[in-house]
C-alpha cells in the first residue's frame, strides 16, 4: 500500500526562530550581528580596563619604587585597550552604515557619544607617549615627551571621570538586580567574546613581559615588586 504523505511537522511554539535568543546571548536570524553581544564585550573589556587603570594609577603614589611595575602595566594595557577601541568603533561603524539591528538599538546616550572620541584619543595619547618614553629613555628630547605624557594623563583623568559619571544614571537599575542575575548576565557571554578578551590580555601580557625591562632606561629596578 502507498504510505500517506507525511504532513510537515508543526513548528513548536516558542522554539528557536528568527529573532529568538539562544544561550550565549546570540540572536538567530538577525543579519548584521547582534548589538547586545557587542555591548556585552565592550562592558566586559571596560571592567577589566577599569581594574588595570586603577592599578596603574596607584603606582604613581610611589613611582620611584614601582616604576618597573608601572611600565609593565602600561604595556599590559595595550591589549585590552585595543579590543575596547575595536568593539566601540565596530558599533559606531555598524550604526552609521545602517545595520538594521544596530539602528534598531539606537546610538549611545548623548554624553557617551560626545565623550567617546575624547576617551579614545586621550587613552592613545597617554599610552603612546608612555611607550615612546620607555624605548627612548633619558636622552635628548625625552623631557618633551615626558611633558606630553604628563599633560595627556591629566586630560585623560578629566575625560575618564566625566565618562564614568555618564554611567551613574544606570546604577540604580544595575544595583536593583540581584547578584545572581548580574553574575548570570556576565557568564552568558559567548565563548567567542571570552576568547577575544582572554586573547587581548594574553597579547598585552606578552608585550609586558618582553618590554618591562625598559624601565631600566629611567632607573627602574627591573623587579615587578617594590
Secondary structure, DSSP 8 states (H G I E B T S, - for coil): ------------TTSS-TT-EETTTEETT-TT--HHHHHHHHHHHHHHHHHHHHHHHHGGGGHHHHHHHHHHHHHHHHHHHHHHHHHHHHHHHHHHTT-HHHHHH----HHHHHHHHHHHHHHHHHHHHHHHHHHH-SSTTHHHHHHHHHHHHHHHHHHHHHHHHTTHHHHHHHHHS-HHHHHHHHHTS-HHHHHHHHHHHHHHHHHHHHHGGGGGGGT--S-S--
